[in-house]
Structure formats: structure tokens, C-alpha cells
Amino acid sequence: EDSFDSEKVLTSVCWEDKAWLQHFPLNKETALDYFSCSQFYDRNCNNEQLKMQGGNLTATQMASMLSKMEGFEYELQHFQELPADIS
């Protein structure tokens, strides 16, 4: 038997949520919210635990709370703004 489950291999999966993108801008403040809608996001992560506790945390507050938690979390390491006019 293979050591991995073929249903969990996502290396060739492409994902996009056009409905989300029509309602929200994609920027450094919203990137993790957008990512949390994908099949790549693990709902057992610390980010999700904090989100479920409610309250609108700033990025600074979230980072501070995540640093005190055990487990795994997602963070945005690099973000490059696209020019407003790409034409």
C-alpha cells in the first residue's frame, strides 16, 4: 500500500474563488482570508481556532496570539502589490 493517500495529493490542483474575488480585494490584509476558502487550508490550524473565537483581530494582534500558541499556523511571508493599471 502506498505511504500516502492519493486523494490528498494536491500538487497538480489549481484553485480560484471568483465569487470571493468579485466581493473583496485581494491584498496583504485579505490574502489569508482568501486562502482559508481553499482546499489547501487546514481547518485545524491555529488561525482557524482564533477566527472561531470571534472578534476582528488586526494582523498585529493575530501574530501576537499565534506566537503564544502551540500547533501550526499560516502566515503571509511576502506580498507584492500589483500596479493599479497593468495595461
C-alpha positions as CSV (number, residue, x, y, z in Angstrom):
1,E,0.0,0.0,0.0
2,D,1.2,3.5,-0.8
3,S,2.5,5.6,2.1
4,F,0.3,8.5,1.0
5,D,-3.4,8.9,0.2
6,S,-3.8,9.8,-3.5
7,E,-6.9,11.9,-2.6
8,K,-4.6,14.2,-0.5
9,V,-2.1,14.8,-3.3
10,L,-2.8,18.4,-4.3
11,T,0.4,19.3,-6.2
12,S,-1.4,19.5,-9.5
13,V,-4.6,21.3,-8.2
14,C,-5.3,24.8,-9.3
15,W,-7.8,26.8,-7.2
16,E,-9.5,30.2,-7.6
17,D,-12.7,31.6,-6.0
18,K,-14.1,34.1,-8.5
19,A,-17.1,34.9,-6.3
20,W,-14.9,35.9,-3.4
21,L,-12.7,38.0,-5.7
22,Q,-15.8,39.8,-7.0
23,H,-16.7,40.9,-3.5
24,F,-13.3,41.5,-1.8
25,P,-10.0,43.0,-2.9
26,L,-7.0,40.6,-2.8
27,N,-4.3,42.4,-0.9
28,K,-2.0,41.7,2.0
29,E,-4.8,42.2,4.6
30,T,-7.2,39.7,2.8
31,A,-4.8,37.1,1.4
32,L,-5.1,34.7,4.3
33,D,-8.9,35.0,4.3
34,Y,-8.9,34.2,0.6
35,F,-6.6,31.2,1.2
36,S,-8.8,29.9,4.0
37,C,-11.6,29.3,1.4
38,S,-9.4,26.8,-0.5
39,Q,-9.0,23.0,-0.1
40,F,-5.3,23.6,0.8
41,Y,-6.3,25.3,4.1
42,D,-6.4,23.0,7.2
43,R,-9.3,24.0,9.4
44,N,-7.4,22.6,12.4
45,C,-4.8,25.4,12.3
46,N,-4.3,28.0,14.9
47,N,-5.6,30.7,12.6
48,E,-8.9,29.0,12.4
49,Q,-9.1,28.5,16.1
50,L,-8.7,32.2,16.6
51,K,-11.1,33.0,13.9
52,M,-13.8,30.8,15.5
53,Q,-13.3,32.6,18.8
54,G,-14.7,35.7,17.1
55,G,-13.6,39.3,17.1
56,N,-11.9,41.1,14.4
57,L,-8.2,40.9,15.2
58,T,-5.7,43.1,13.5
59,A,-2.7,41.4,11.8
60,T,-0.5,42.5,14.7
61,Q,-3.0,41.1,17.3
62,M,-3.3,37.8,15.4
63,A,0.5,37.4,15.1
64,S,0.9,38.1,18.8
65,M,-1.7,35.5,19.8
66,L,-0.4,32.9,17.3
67,S,3.1,33.2,18.7
68,K,1.8,32.1,22.1
69,M,0.0,29.0,20.7
70,E,1.3,25.5,20.0
71,G,0.4,23.9,16.7
72,F,0.6,25.2,13.2
73,E,-0.5,28.4,11.6
74,Y,-0.4,30.2,8.2
75,E,1.3,33.5,7.7
76,L,1.9,35.7,4.8
77,Q,5.7,35.9,4.3
78,H,5.8,38.0,1.1
79,F,3.3,40.1,-0.8
80,Q,3.8,42.2,-3.9
81,E,1.1,44.7,-4.8
82,L,0.2,44.7,-8.5
83,P,0.2,48.1,-10.2
84,A,-3.3,49.6,-10.4
85,D,-3.1,49.8,-14.2
86,I,-1.4,46.7,-15.7
87,S,-2.1,47.7,-19.3
